[in-house]
Amino acid sequence: MERLGPIVATTALPTVRGQVEAARAALASGADRAEVRLDLLAPGEDPEGLLALAGEVPLLVTGSRSRPAPGEVERFRRAQARGAWVDVPLFEDLPEDLFGLAPSRLVLSWHAPEDGPSDLGAAFAALSSRPAAVRKVVGTARDFGDNLAVRRLLAERGGAGDLCAFAMGLPGQMSRILSLAWGSCALYASAPGCPPAAPGQIPLAEALGLYRCREIGPRTPLLGVAGWPLARTGSPALHNRWLKAADLPHRFLPIPASSLDALLEAAPGLFIEGLAVTHPHKAAALARAAGASRLARAAGAANTLRLLDGPGWSAANTDVYGVRRALAGTGRPGRVLLLGAGGAAAAVALALRGRGPVAVASRDPARARSLASRLGLEAVPWGDRRRTPWDLLVNATPSGQEGEETPYPFPLTGRTVFDLVVREGGTPLLREARARGLRAVPGEAMLEAQARLQFRLLTGRRPPILDGLSVPRRE
């Protein structure tokens, strides 16, 4: 029997020509089937150009996600007649005969509403009341736990080749990457040159190359980066390249989770052996650990957790090393103004302690005073940061990840700016520093350095030296 997947590449472009080219590129890159989207075509585009592909390549023709738009059902019939699969959404008055479409090449799909919880089991039951080759159940992940609902459904109902399930949204990326390993019959990725067709969809190149999703098994050991929110991170690209070069079986995943406790509780059952921990969980990571390194205890925060053979986790802090490496070659720091008072700020303070005066400012004055008291810094009110002289300005807050938000008012008048935030093209703070002729140190410099030490702690192996390896600026 003809299979839908396992790797389906979606062509989310507004023109027929664009979708046709993207479909061909996806199949040439290793996808098993291309999904063309009638509902995404711009007004005036003739869908017949997409249907013509059906006789040439493995194709899935998809239309509106809520119910077929006028003319779509007839196009579905012609597409099936030419050998293509089609996707029909489940809706309240869907005809019993499914418009006369052949069940052998039919995906019957259900997508969770974006504004409320969903019962994936009930959705699967409703889909199962109609004949179809594949039932597609797509949840909406608002947090880490929603991935577990997908996993439970696949454990109960998957494995027979007739269920595709995953969760939309950035918190649901984990379910997409692991969907095949969990028992889904297909994984959907975005075709080359196409944007995601839904929030959280990963590019085909990442599915096949970075994560090697075809080769992940149900017991493949996992690592990941945990934080909330987790819209931007270069860690998976770094670690997965090292893991592949070192011939290790692990995969390193992005894991957005608002509760570290919930993630740590579920981790052993998911075969998660270690975590890189980022904002806002670094203090909690230390508190939850059964044992911790000296630097982690001194910082009051951990950015690395490794599952012990016995119960519990071992905590370490590689941020201090990363800061030292990032600032190597910048000379004596002079007067330092440190923005933020969390775990990353503590790592900066430890790395710079004894090299000059450090003043710390935070939107949370109590945290600033606590950090200053513990590490021998000066605490200054957030509103006074503009009047505090500095030679080195360090941003250890999440400010600057999105938009034009900046943690420090312009203009900049110091010597060096170090922004721990990793962002394509640099943060607004770094762009202003460069425009003013100041030395600008990006977060990538710290990320790659600390990740190398982190890799060794998590795997027991030194990361391989790879030509041209640097933190990607995508995402």
Beta strands, then each sheet from edge to edge (+ up, - down):
strand 1: 7-11
strand 2: 33-37
strand 3: 59-62
strand 4: 85-89
strand 5: 106-111
strand 6: 134-140
strand 7: 163-168
strand 8: 187-190
strand 9: 222-227
strand 10: 251-256
strand 11: 272-277
strand 12: 291-292
strand 13: 304-307
strand 14: 313-316
strand 15: 336-339
strand 16: 358-361
strand 17: 378-379
strand 18: 392-395
strand 19: 416-419
strand 20: 439-441
sheet 1: 7+ 6+ 5+ 4+ 3+ 2+ 1+ 8+
sheet 2: 10+ 9+ 11+ 13- 14+ 12+
sheet 3: 17+ 16+ 15+ 18+ 19+ 20+
end
